Amino acid sequence: MSFLPLLQAQSQQGEQTMLTVIMFALFIAIFYFFIFRPQNKKQKETQKMIDALKKGDKVVTIGGIHGIVSATKEKTVIVKVDEGVKLEFNRAAIAGVITDQTQSSKSDKKADESKEAKKEEASADSEKAE
């Protein structure tokens, strides 16, 4: 009969220990899925982009310089900034490659706006004719 309080105390302590282990596992899972995994994924994408650089790509450096890749070396890239101006950068200094999709989407928006303006003008002309 005197052992009953000791057994209850040990079971409560075991539950607290299990709860602590579960909380640590939960924190580790949160850090993994919200911090480490997205960071590693972005780093892999950036490395893939840097490895795929080729002559003729339009790029932006981490310093904000826009240019066209004129030559690639093992660890560096030569970027043509203006006529007769070429700069050599480390591959890691390239922040991104400018794709034609961004430029074409801007031109598509302008084309859509001009089509809408023409439609409005046509409807206004038809109302005047009546």
N, CA, C and O atoms as CSV, one atom per row, in Angstrom:
chain,resi,resn,atom,element,x,y,z
A,1,MET,N,N,0.802,-1.188,0.000
A,1,MET,CA,C,0.000,0.000,0.000
A,1,MET,C,C,0.855,1.265,0.000
A,1,MET,O,O,0.438,2.278,-0.562
A,2,SER,N,N,1.998,1.238,0.594
A,2,SER,CA,C,2.833,2.437,0.636
A,2,SER,C,C,3.562,2.653,-0.686
A,2,SER,O,O,4.109,3.735,-0.898
A,3,PHE,N,N,3.592,1.674,-1.578
A,3,PHE,CA,C,4.262,1.814,-2.876
A,3,PHE,C,C,3.387,2.525,-3.919
A,3,PHE,O,O,3.898,2.960,-4.951
A,4,LEU,N,N,2.118,2.644,-3.673
A,4,LEU,CA,C,1.189,3.240,-4.630
A,4,LEU,C,C,1.542,4.690,-4.966
A,4,LEU,O,O,1.552,5.031,-6.149
A,5,PRO,N,N,1.830,5.561,-4.000
A,5,PRO,CA,C,2.210,6.941,-4.361
A,5,PRO,C,C,3.508,6.997,-5.168
A,5,PRO,O,O,3.647,7.866,-6.029
A,6,LEU,N,N,4.440,6.120,-4.922
A,6,LEU,CA,C,5.697,6.109,-5.674
A,6,LEU,C,C,5.456,5.707,-7.128
A,6,LEU,O,O,6.051,6.286,-8.037
A,7,LEU,N,N,4.595,4.727,-7.349
A,7,LEU,CA,C,4.272,4.296,-8.711
A,7,LEU,C,C,3.544,5.405,-9.478
A,7,LEU,O,O,3.797,5.602,-10.666
A,8,GLN,N,N,2.651,6.121,-8.813
A,8,GLN,CA,C,1.944,7.222,-9.463
A,8,GLN,C,C,2.914,8.345,-9.825
A,8,GLN,O,O,2.796,8.934,-10.899
A,9,ALA,N,N,3.848,8.643,-8.969
A,9,ALA,CA,C,4.835,9.697,-9.228
A,9,ALA,C,C,5.706,9.315,-10.410
A,9,ALA,O,O,6.031,10.168,-11.237
A,10,GLN,N,N,6.090,8.049,-10.506
A,10,GLN,CA,C,6.920,7.603,-11.628
A,10,GLN,C,C,6.139,7.660,-12.937
A,10,GLN,O,O,6.710,7.996,-13.975
A,11,SER,N,N,4.859,7.343,-12.912
A,11,SER,CA,C,4.077,7.389,-14.149
A,11,SER,C,C,3.873,8.828,-14.609
A,11,SER,O,O,3.874,9.094,-15.811
A,12,GLN,N,N,3.699,9.761,-13.673
A,12,GLN,CA,C,3.565,11.174,-14.049
A,12,GLN,C,C,4.875,11.705,-14.629
A,12,GLN,O,O,4.871,12.472,-15.592
A,13,GLN,N,N,5.986,11.295,-14.039
A,13,GLN,CA,C,7.292,11.720,-14.531
A,13,GLN,C,C,7.545,11.130,-15.921
A,13,GLN,O,O,8.125,11.807,-16.770
A,14,GLY,N,N,7.134,9.913,-16.167
A,14,GLY,CA,C,7.275,9.294,-17.477
A,14,GLY,C,C,6.436,10.001,-18.529
A,14,GLY,O,O,6.873,10.153,-19.670
A,15,GLU,N,N,5.234,10.435,-18.158
A,15,GLU,CA,C,4.377,11.177,-19.081
A,15,GLU,C,C,4.992,12.527,-19.424
A,15,GLU,O,O,4.936,12.955,-20.577
A,16,GLN,N,N,5.575,13.197,-18.443
A,16,GLN,CA,C,6.214,14.490,-18.676
A,16,GLN,C,C,7.433,14.331,-19.589
A,16,GLN,O,O,7.671,15.161,-20.466
A,17,THR,N,N,8.188,13.278,-19.381
A,17,THR,CA,C,9.359,13.024,-20.220
A,17,THR,C,C,8.929,12.750,-21.656
A,17,THR,O,O,9.542,13.247,-22.601
A,18,MET,N,N,7.880,11.964,-21.811
A,18,MET,CA,C,7.379,11.657,-23.151
A,18,MET,C,C,6.856,12.920,-23.828
A,18,MET,O,O,7.081,13.118,-25.022
A,19,LEU,N,N,6.161,13.776,-23.081
A,19,LEU,CA,C,5.652,15.031,-23.617
A,19,LEU,C,C,6.802,15.943,-24.059
A,19,LEU,O,O,6.702,16.603,-25.093
A,20,THR,N,N,7.879,15.982,-23.293
A,20,THR,CA,C,9.048,16.783,-23.636
A,20,THR,C,C,9.701,16.277,-24.915
A,20,THR,O,O,10.084,17.075,-25.771
A,21,VAL,N,N,9.829,14.976,-25.052
A,21,VAL,CA,C,10.412,14.388,-26.267
A,21,VAL,C,C,9.542,14.705,-27.479
A,21,VAL,O,O,10.058,15.034,-28.547
A,22,ILE,N,N,8.237,14.607,-27.317
A,22,ILE,CA,C,7.322,14.921,-28.424
A,22,ILE,C,C,7.448,16.392,-28.820
A,22,ILE,O,O,7.438,16.705,-30.011
A,23,MET,N,N,7.564,17.292,-27.859
A,23,MET,CA,C,7.705,18.721,-28.154
A,23,MET,C,C,9.010,18.998,-28.917
A,23,MET,O,O,9.011,19.773,-29.874
A,24,PHE,N,N,10.107,18.378,-28.506
A,24,PHE,CA,C,11.373,18.550,-29.215
A,24,PHE,C,C,11.265,18.041,-30.658
A,24,PHE,O,O,11.751,18.679,-31.592
A,25,ALA,N,N,10.630,16.900,-30.819
A,25,ALA,CA,C,10.446,16.353,-32.174
A,25,ALA,C,C,9.588,17.290,-33.018
A,25,ALA,O,O,9.856,17.465,-34.207
A,26,LEU,N,N,8.579,17.884,-32.432
A,26,LEU,CA,C,7.720,18.831,-33.139
A,26,LEU,C,C,8.504,20.072,-33.563
A,26,LEU,O,O,8.354,20.538,-34.692
A,27,PHE,N,N,9.332,20.609,-32.678
A,27,PHE,CA,C,10.163,21.768,-33.021
A,27,PHE,C,C,11.138,21.449,-34.149
A,27,PHE,O,O,11.335,22.256,-35.058
A,28,ILE,N,N,11.738,20.283,-34.085
A,28,ILE,CA,C,12.677,19.879,-35.136
A,28,ILE,C,C,11.950,19.765,-36.476
A,28,ILE,O,O,12.474,20.196,-37.503
A,29,ALA,N,N,10.762,19.195,-36.471
A,29,ALA,CA,C,9.983,19.063,-37.711
A,29,ALA,C,C,9.604,20.435,-38.258
A,29,ALA,O,O,9.681,20.653,-39.467
A,30,ILE,N,N,9.199,21.358,-37.401
A,30,ILE,CA,C,8.840,22.706,-37.844
A,30,ILE,C,C,10.042,23.398,-38.467
A,30,ILE,O,O,9.923,23.977,-39.547
A,31,PHE,N,N,11.194,23.352,-37.812
A,31,PHE,CA,C,12.399,23.970,-38.363
A,31,PHE,C,C,12.776,23.344,-39.698
A,31,PHE,O,O,13.188,24.051,-40.618
A,32,TYR,N,N,12.642,22.040,-39.814
A,32,TYR,CA,C,13.008,21.374,-41.057
A,32,TYR,C,C,12.107,21.822,-42.204
A,32,TYR,O,O,12.602,22.208,-43.262
A,33,PHE,N,N,10.785,21.777,-42.005
A,33,PHE,CA,C,9.860,22.060,-43.098
A,33,PHE,C,C,9.715,23.543,-43.420
A,33,PHE,O,O,9.373,23.883,-44.553
A,34,PHE,N,N,9.963,24.437,-42.463
A,34,PHE,CA,C,9.783,25.851,-42.729
A,34,PHE,C,C,11.075,26.624,-42.933
A,34,PHE,O,O,11.036,27.749,-43.430
A,35,ILE,N,N,12.217,26.061,-42.566
A,35,ILE,CA,C,13.475,26.793,-42.707
A,35,ILE,C,C,14.482,26.041,-43.566
A,35,ILE,O,O,14.886,26.542,-44.615
A,36,PHE,N,N,14.891,24.862,-43.148
A,36,PHE,CA,C,15.988,24.157,-43.821
A,36,PHE,C,C,15.606,23.657,-45.208
A,36,PHE,O,O,16.369,23.841,-46.156
A,37,ARG,N,N,14.462,23.039,-45.344
A,37,ARG,CA,C,14.060,22.460,-46.639
A,37,ARG,C,C,13.880,23.522,-47.716
A,37,ARG,O,O,14.421,23.353,-48.808
A,38,PRO,N,N,13.137,24.627,-47.465
A,38,PRO,CA,C,13.009,25.655,-48.510
A,38,PRO,C,C,14.346,26.307,-48.862
A,38,PRO,O,O,14.588,26.640,-50.022
A,39,GLN,N,N,15.213,26.488,-47.866
A,39,GLN,CA,C,16.523,27.090,-48.130
A,39,GLN,C,C,17.365,26.180,-49.017
A,39,GLN,O,O,18.002,26.652,-49.959
A,40,ASN,N,N,17.374,24.894,-48.729
A,40,ASN,CA,C,18.128,23.946,-49.551
A,40,ASN,C,C,17.566,23.870,-50.965
A,40,ASN,O,O,18.320,23.775,-51.933
A,41,LYS,N,N,16.247,23.913,-51.084
A,41,LYS,CA,C,15.600,23.858,-52.393
A,41,LYS,C,C,15.982,25.080,-53.229
A,41,LYS,O,O,16.302,24.952,-54.410
A,42,LYS,N,N,15.947,26.256,-52.618
A,42,LYS,CA,C,16.310,27.485,-53.336
A,42,LYS,C,C,17.787,27.460,-53.723
A,42,LYS,O,O,18.145,27.894,-54.818
A,43,GLN,N,N,18.634,26.965,-52.849
A,43,GLN,CA,C,20.062,26.887,-53.133
A,43,GLN,C,C,20.325,25.945,-54.306
A,43,GLN,O,O,21.174,26.244,-55.146
A,44,LYS,N,N,19.630,24.832,-54.386
A,44,LYS,CA,C,19.793,23.893,-55.503
A,44,LYS,C,C,19.341,24.529,-56.807
A,44,LYS,O,O,19.999,24.359,-57.834
A,45,GLU,N,N,18.220,25.265,-56.786
A,45,GLU,CA,C,17.726,25.926,-57.992
A,45,GLU,C,C,18.722,26.983,-58.476
A,45,GLU,O,O,18.973,27.103,-59.675
A,46,THR,N,N,19.284,27.743,-57.538
A,46,THR,CA,C,20.263,28.768,-57.900
A,46,THR,C,C,21.505,28.131,-58.492
A,46,THR,O,O,22.030,28.625,-59.490
A,47,GLN,N,N,21.987,27.052,-57.903
A,47,GLN,CA,C,23.170,26.366,-58.422
A,47,GLN,C,C,22.899,25.800,-59.811
A,47,GLN,O,O,23.767,25.846,-60.683
A,48,LYS,N,N,21.704,25.271,-60.018
A,48,LYS,CA,C,21.331,24.737,-61.326
A,48,LYS,C,C,21.320,25.851,-62.370
A,48,LYS,O,O,21.778,25.652,-63.495
A,49,MET,N,N,20.799,27.024,-62.001
A,49,MET,CA,C,20.758,28.171,-62.902
A,49,MET,C,C,22.167,28.641,-63.238
A,49,MET,O,O,22.454,28.955,-64.393
A,50,ILE,N,N,23.039,28.691,-62.252
A,50,ILE,CA,C,24.417,29.138,-62.471
A,50,ILE,C,C,25.166,28.145,-63.361
A,50,ILE,O,O,25.930,28.553,-64.236
A,51,ASP,N,N,24.954,26.856,-63.143
A,51,ASP,CA,C,25.621,25.840,-63.961
A,51,ASP,C,C,25.136,25.863,-65.406
A,51,ASP,O,O,25.874,25.476,-66.311
A,52,ALA,N,N,23.897,26.316,-65.633
A,52,ALA,CA,C,23.320,26.304,-66.972
A,52,ALA,C,C,23.606,27.588,-67.759
A,52,ALA,O,O,23.119,27.734,-68.880
A,53,LEU,N,N,24.380,28.514,-67.199
A,53,LEU,CA,C,24.681,29.754,-67.922
A,53,LEU,C,C,25.405,29.443,-69.219
A,53,LEU,O,O,26.298,28.597,-69.270
A,54,LYS,N,N,24.994,30.154,-70.275
A,54,LYS,CA,C,25.637,29.959,-71.572
A,54,LYS,C,C,25.732,31.301,-72.288
A,54,LYS,O,O,25.123,32.286,-71.869
A,55,LYS,N,N,26.485,31.327,-73.347
A,55,LYS,CA,C,26.690,32.537,-74.122
A,55,LYS,C,C,25.348,33.014,-74.679
A,55,LYS,O,O,24.578,32.228,-75.231
A,56,GLY,N,N,25.085,34.303,-74.527
A,56,GLY,CA,C,23.857,34.886,-75.044
A,56,GLY,C,C,22.759,35.063,-74.007
A,56,GLY,O,O,21.759,35.723,-74.291
A,57,ASP,N,N,22.912,34.494,-72.808
A,57,ASP,CA,C,21.909,34.664,-71.756
A,57,ASP,C,C,21.937,36.092,-71.230
A,57,ASP,O,O,23.004,36.674,-71.039
A,58,LYS,N,N,20.754,36.648,-70.999
A,58,LYS,CA,C,20.656,37.960,-70.368
A,58,LYS,C,C,20.626,37.722,-68.865
A,58,LYS,O,O,19.809,36.945,-68.369
A,59,VAL,N,N,21.531,38.402,-68.130
A,59,VAL,CA,C,21.664,38.151,-66.702
A,59,VAL,C,C,21.629,39.454,-65.907
A,59,VAL,O,O,21.829,40.543,-66.443
A,60,VAL,N,N,21.366,39.300,-64.608
A,60,VAL,CA,C,21.447,40.392,-63.652
A,60,VAL,C,C,22.374,39.923,-62.543
A,60,VAL,O,O,22.241,38.805,-62.046
A,61,THR,N,N,23.315,40.779,-62.155
A,61,THR,CA,C,24.240,40.426,-61.075
A,61,THR,C,C,23.642,40.823,-59.732
A,61,THR,O,O,22.627,41.517,-59.676
A,62,ILE,N,N,24.279,40.379,-58.653
A,62,ILE,CA,C,23.791,40.741,-57.330
A,62,ILE,C,C,23.968,42.232,-57.067
A,62,ILE,O,O,23.343,42.781,-56.160
A,63,GLY,N,N,24.807,42.881,-57.849
A,63,GLY,CA,C,24.988,44.327,-57.746
A,63,GLY,C,C,24.002,45.113,-58.581
A,63,GLY,O,O,23.981,46.342,-58.522
A,64,GLY,N,N,23.182,44.419,-59.363
A,64,GLY,CA,C,22.169,45.076,-60.166
A,64,GLY,C,C,22.599,45.403,-61.581
A,64,GLY,O,O,21.890,46.128,-62.279
A,65,ILE,N,N,23.726,44.897,-62.025
A,65,ILE,CA,C,24.216,45.162,-63.373
A,65,ILE,C,C,23.547,44.199,-64.348
A,65,ILE,O,O,23.566,42.984,-64.149
A,66,HIS,N,N,22.953,44.758,-65.407
A,66,HIS,CA,C,22.308,43.957,-66.443
A,66,HIS,C,C,23.262,43.816,-67.614
A,66,HIS,O,O,23.949,44.768,-67.985
A,67,GLY,N,N,23.302,42.631,-68.193
A,67,GLY,CA,C,24.162,42.413,-69.344
A,67,GLY,C,C,23.883,41.085,-70.005
A,67,GLY,O,O,22.986,40.339,-69.613
A,68,ILE,N,N,24.695,40.811,-71.041
A,68,ILE,CA,C,24.568,39.574,-71.800
A,68,ILE,C,C,25.858,38.782,-71.643
A,68,ILE,O,O,26.945,39.345,-71.764
A,69,VAL,N,N,25.754,37.491,-71.377
A,69,VAL,CA,C,26.928,36.638,-71.209
A,69,VAL,C,C,27.618,36.512,-72.562
A,69,VAL,O,O,27.016,36.075,-73.543
A,70,SER,N,N,28.902,36.905,-72.599
A,70,SER,CA,C,29.645,36.787,-73.856
A,70,SER,C,C,30.599,35.598,-73.834
A,70,SER,O,O,30.999,35.109,-74.890
A,71,ALA,N,N,30.967,35.128,-72.646
A,71,ALA,CA,C,31.825,33.949,-72.535
A,71,ALA,C,C,31.693,33.388,-71.126
A,71,ALA,O,O,31.396,34.109,-70.174
A,72,THR,N,N,31.919,32.091,-71.018
A,72,THR,CA,C,31.902,31.448,-69.699
A,72,THR,C,C,33.219,30.720,-69.485
A,72,THR,O,O,33.802,30.151,-70.408
A,73,LYS,N,N,33.659,30.758,-68.253
A,73,LYS,CA,C,34.840,30.008,-67.846
A,73,LYS,C,C,34.412,29.076,-66.721
A,73,LYS,O,O,33.234,29.007,-66.371
A,74,GLU,N,N,35.372,28.367,-66.163
A,74,GLU,CA,C,35.038,27.393,-65.128
A,74,GLU,C,C,34.400,28.055,-63.903
A,74,GLU,O,O,33.371,27.593,-63.411
A,75,LYS,N,N,35.010,29.134,-63.413
A,75,LYS,CA,C,34.512,29.784,-62.201
A,75,LYS,C,C,33.998,31.195,-62.436
A,75,LYS,O,O,33.436,31.802,-61.524
A,76,THR,N,N,34.178,31.732,-63.638
A,76,THR,CA,C,33.763,33.103,-63.911
A,76,THR,C,C,32.918,33.189,-65.174
A,76,THR,O,O,32.853,32.254,-65.972
A,77,VAL,N,N,32.275,34.337,-65.330
A,77,VAL,CA,C,31.441,34.624,-66.490
A,77,VAL,C,C,31.816,36.026,-66.971
A,77,VAL,O,O,31.942,36.949,-66.167
A,78,ILE,N,N,31.992,36.179,-68.271
A,78,ILE,CA,C,32.267,37.496,-68.834
A,78,ILE,C,C,30.953,38.042,-69.370
A,78,ILE,O,O,30.315,37.434,-70.229
A,79,VAL,N,N,30.557,39.211,-68.845
A,79,VAL,CA,C,29.275,39.811,-69.177
A,79,VAL,C,C,29.507,41.081,-69.991
A,79,VAL,O,O,30.268,41.962,-69.589
A,80,LYS,N,N,28.841,41.161,-71.140
A,80,LYS,CA,C,28.917,42.350,-71.983
A,80,LYS,C,C,27.845,43.312,-71.481
A,80,LYS,O,O,26.650,43.020,-71.529
A,81,VAL,N,N,28.304,44.476,-70.994
A,81,VAL,CA,C,27.402,45.453,-70.409
A,81,VAL,C,C,26.981,46.489,-71.446
A,81,VAL,O,O,25.820,46.896,-71.486
A,82,ASP,N,N,27.934,46.918,-72.293
A,82,ASP,CA,C,27.684,47.913,-73.331
A,82,ASP,C,C,28.647,47.642,-74.470
A,82,ASP,O,O,29.490,46.752,-74.365
A,83,GLU,N,N,28.538,48.385,-75.544
A,83,GLU,CA,C,29.455,48.203,-76.663
A,83,GLU,C,C,30.890,48.411,-76.185
A,83,GLU,O,O,31.238,49.488,-75.702
A,84,GLY,N,N,31.703,47.397,-76.317
A,84,GLY,CA,C,33.110,47.478,-75.940
A,84,GLY,C,C,33.373,47.378,-74.452
A,84,GLY,O,O,34.521,47.509,-74.026
A,85,VAL,N,N,32.341,47.149,-73.644
A,85,VAL,CA,C,32.526,47.057,-72.193
A,85,VAL,C,C,32.159,45.648,-71.751
A,85,VAL,O,O,31.000,45.241,-71.832
A,86,LYS,N,N,33.153,44.912,-71.286
A,86,LYS,CA,C,32.940,43.558,-70.786
A,86,LYS,C,C,33.484,43.472,-69.374
A,86,LYS,O,O,34.580,43.958,-69.094
A,87,LEU,N,N,32.730,42.864,-68.496
A,87,LEU,CA,C,33.126,42.700,-67.100
A,87,LEU,C,C,33.154,41.215,-66.767
A,87,LEU,O,O,32.334,40.437,-67.253
A,88,GLU,N,N,34.106,40.842,-65.934
A,88,GLU,CA,C,34.220,39.440,-65.520
A,88,GLU,C,C,33.723,39.303,-64.086
A,88,GLU,O,O,34.182,40.006,-63.185
A,89,PHE,N,N,32.776,38.385,-63.888
A,89,PHE,CA,C,32.177,38.148,-62.578
A,89,PHE,C,C,32.361,36.693,-62.185
A,89,PHE,O,O,32.461,35.812,-63.039
A,90,ASN,N,N,32.404,36.453,-60.879
A,90,ASN,CA,C,32.302,35.080,-60.390
A,90,ASN,C,C,30.909,34.573,-60.728
A,90,ASN,O,O,29.957,35.351,-60.789
A,91,ARG,N,N,30.790,33.284,-60.946
A,91,ARG,CA,C,29.471,32.719,-61.243
A,91,ARG,C,C,28.494,32.961,-60.095
A,91,ARG,O,O,27.296,33.121,-60.326
A,92,ALA,N,N,28.992,32.990,-58.869
A,92,ALA,CA,C,28.131,33.200,-57.705
A,92,ALA,C,C,27.562,34.617,-57.661
A,92,ALA,O,O,26.604,34.868,-56.930
A,93,ALA,N,N,28.132,35.548,-58.428
A,93,ALA,CA,C,27.652,36.924,-58.441
A,93,ALA,C,C,26.448,37.112,-59.353
A,93,ALA,O,O,25.876,38.201,-59.393
A,94,ILE,N,N,26.054,36.087,-60.077
A,94,ILE,CA,C,24.891,36.177,-60.954
A,94,ILE,C,C,23.641,35.908,-60.122
A,94,ILE,O,O,23.487,34.829,-59.549
A,95,ALA,N,N,22.748,36.902,-60.060
A,95,ALA,CA,C,21.530,36.775,-59.252
A,95,ALA,C,C,20.425,36.070,-60.017
A,95,ALA,O,O,19.613,35.360,-59.424
A,96,GLY,N,N,20.386,36.260,-61.332
A,96,GLY,CA,C,19.327,35.615,-62.083
A,96,GLY,C,C,19.489,35.784,-63.575
A,96,GLY,O,O,20.237,36.640,-64.046
A,97,VAL,N,N,18.776,34.957,-64.305
A,97,VAL,CA,C,18.760,35.017,-65.759
A,97,VAL,C,C,17.429,35.635,-66.165
A,97,VAL,O,O,16.372,35.213,-65.695
A,98,ILE,N,N,17.485,36.631,-67.035
A,98,ILE,CA,C,16.273,37.284,-67.512
A,98,ILE,C,C,15.750,36.470,-68.687
A,98,ILE,O,O,16.442,36.284,-69.687
A,99,THR,N,N,14.534,35.994,-68.552
A,99,THR,CA,C,13.949,35.190,-69.623
A,99,THR,C,C,13.095,36.075,-70.517
A,99,THR,O,O,12.694,37.170,-70.122
A,100,ASP,N,N,12.824,35.599,-71.711
A,100,ASP,CA,C,11.987,36.340,-72.640
A,100,ASP,C,C,10.529,36.330,-72.203
A,100,ASP,O,O,9.741,37.152,-72.672
A,101,GLN,N,N,10.158,35.419,-71.315
A,101,GLN,CA,C,8.779,35.339,-70.848
A,101,GLN,C,C,8.396,36.613,-70.110
A,101,GLN,O,O,7.273,37.095,-70.256
A,102,THR,N,N,9.317,37.168,-69.316
A,102,THR,CA,C,8.995,38.394,-68.589
A,102,THR,C,C,8.826,39.548,-69.558
A,102,THR,O,O,7.947,40.390,-69.375
A,103,GLN,N,N,9.657,39.598,-70.584
A,103,GLN,CA,C,9.539,40.660,-71.569
A,103,GLN,C,C,8.302,40.451,-72.431
A,103,GLN,O,O,7.611,41.418,-72.750
A,104,SER,N,N,8.003,39.210,-72.815
A,104,SER,CA,C,6.832,38.950,-73.648
A,104,SER,C,C,5.540,39.181,-72.870
A,104,SER,O,O,4.540,39.601,-73.453
A,105,SER,N,N,5.543,38.916,-71.573
A,105,SER,CA,C,4.335,39.164,-70.788
A,105,SER,C,C,4.052,40.657,-70.708
A,105,SER,O,O,2.890,41.064,-70.696
A,106,LYS,N,N,5.108,41.487,-70.653
A,106,LYS,CA,C,4.908,42.928,-70.656
A,106,LYS,C,C,4.350,43.380,-71.999
A,106,LYS,O,O,3.440,44.208,-72.046
A,107,SER,N,N,4.882,42.846,-73.082
A,107,SER,CA,C,4.382,43.230,-74.402
A,107,SER,C,C,2.964,42.710,-74.616
A,107,SER,O,O,2.166,43.362,-75.289
A,108,ASP,N,N,2.638,41.543,-74.054
A,108,ASP,CA,C,1.272,41.018,-74.145
A,108,ASP,C,C,0.294,41.934,-73.422
A,108,ASP,O,O,-0.811,42.172,-73.910
A,109,LYS,N,N,0.693,42.452,-72.257
A,109,LYS,CA,C,-0.171,43.369,-71.520
A,109,LYS,C,C,-0.414,44.637,-72.330
A,109,LYS,O,O,-1.537,45.138,-72.378
A,110,LYS,N,N,0.642,45.163,-72.972
A,110,LYS,CA,C,0.492,46.368,-73.782
A,110,LYS,C,C,-0.416,46.094,-74.972
A,110,LYS,O,O,-1.237,46.937,-75.333
A,111,ALA,N,N,-0.275,44.920,-75.586
A,111,ALA,CA,C,-1.121,44.561,-76.723
A,111,ALA,C,C,-2.577,44.435,-76.291
A,111,ALA,O,O,-3.475,44.877,-77.008
A,112,ASP,N,N,-2.819,43.842,-75.134
A,112,ASP,CA,C,-4.182,43.705,-74.625
A,112,ASP,C,C,-4.794,45.072,-74.354
A,112,ASP,O,O,-5.966,45.307,-74.651
A,113,GLU,N,N,-3.995,45.972,-73.788
A,113,GLU,CA,C,-4.487,47.318,-73.506
A,113,GLU,C,C,-4.826,48.052,-74.802
A,113,GLU,O,O,-5.838,48.751,-74.862
A,114,SER,N,N,-4.006,47.906,-75.833
A,114,SER,CA,C,-4.285,48.584,-77.100
A,114,SER,C,C,-5.520,47.994,-77.773
A,114,SER,O,O,-6.279,48.728,-78.405
A,115,LYS,N,N,-5.741,46.672,-77.649
A,115,LYS,CA,C,-6.945,46.057,-78.208
A,115,LYS,C,C,-8.193,46.585,-77.517
A,115,LYS,O,O,-9.201,46.858,-78.169
A,116,GLU,N,N,-8.128,46.730,-76.190
A,116,GLU,CA,C,-9.269,47.242,-75.446
A,116,GLU,C,C,-9.564,48.679,-75.845
A,116,GLU,O,O,-10.725,49.064,-75.973
A,117,ALA,N,N,-8.511,49.476,-76.042
A,117,ALA,CA,C,-8.702,50.870,-76.445
A,117,ALA,C,C,-9.342,50.941,-77.824
A,117,ALA,O,O,-10.211,51.782,-78.051
A,118,LYS,N,N,-8.930,50.075,-78.753
A,118,LYS,CA,C,-9.513,50.061,-80.095
A,118,LYS,C,C,-10.982,49.661,-80.041
A,118,LYS,O,O,-11.803,50.220,-80.768
A,119,LYS,N,N,-11.322,48.689,-79.179
A,119,LYS,CA,C,-12.715,48.278,-79.040
A,119,LYS,C,C,-13.572,49.422,-78.514
A,119,LYS,O,O,-14.689,49.640,-78.982
A,120,GLU,N,N,-13.036,50.153,-77.529
A,120,GLU,CA,C,-13.777,51.281,-76.976
A,120,GLU,C,C,-13.985,52.359,-78.031
A,120,GLU,O,O,-15.063,52.949,-78.109
A,121,GLU,N,N,-12.963,52.622,-78.843
A,121,GLU,CA,C,-13.080,53.614,-79.907
A,121,GLU,C,C,-14.115,53.168,-80.936
A,121,GLU,O,O,-14.909,53.981,-81.408
A,122,ALA,N,N,-14.110,51.889,-81.284
A,122,ALA,CA,C,-15.067,51.364,-82.259
A,122,ALA,C,C,-16.490,51.466,-81.729
A,122,ALA,O,O,-17.402,51.813,-82.479
A,123,SER,N,N,-16.691,51.173,-80.462
A,123,SER,CA,C,-18.041,51.261,-79.893
A,123,SER,C,C,-18.489,52.713,-79.806
A,123,SER,O,O,-19.669,53.006,-80.000
A,124,ALA,N,N,-17.570,53.623,-79.519
A,124,ALA,CA,C,-17.902,55.040,-79.474
A,124,ALA,C,C,-18.263,55.546,-80.866
A,124,ALA,O,O,-19.194,56.338,-81.009
A,125,ASP,N,N,-17.537,55.099,-81.900
A,125,ASP,CA,C,-17.820,55.488,-83.287
A,125,ASP,C,C,-19.178,54.967,-83.724
A,125,ASP,O,O,-19.916,55.674,-84.410
A,126,SER,N,N,-19.520,53.751,-83.342
A,126,SER,CA,C,-20.798,53.175,-83.732
A,126,SER,C,C,-21.961,53.904,-83.065
A,126,SER,O,O,-23.032,54.041,-83.656
A,127,GLU,N,N,-21.748,54.375,-81.822
A,127,GLU,CA,C,-22.786,55.138,-81.143
A,127,GLU,C,C,-22.991,56.486,-81.802
A,127,GLU,O,O,-24.123,56.963,-81.881
A,128,LYS,N,N,-21.917,57.116,-82.279
A,128,LYS,CA,C,-22.015,58.402,-82.970
A,128,LYS,C,C,-22.723,58.241,-84.306
A,128,LYS,O,O,-23.458,59.134,-84.727
A,129,ALA,N,N,-22.515,57.134,-84.967
A,129,ALA,CA,C,-23.136,56.886,-86.267
A,129,ALA,C,C,-24.629,56.730,-86.131
A,129,ALA,O,O,-25.359,57.046,-87.072
A,130,GLU,N,N,-25.106,56.265,-85.023
A,130,GLU,CA,C,-26.545,56.065,-84.805
A,130,GLU,C,C,-27.144,57.386,-84.525
A,130,GLU,O,O,-28.352,57.482,-84.306
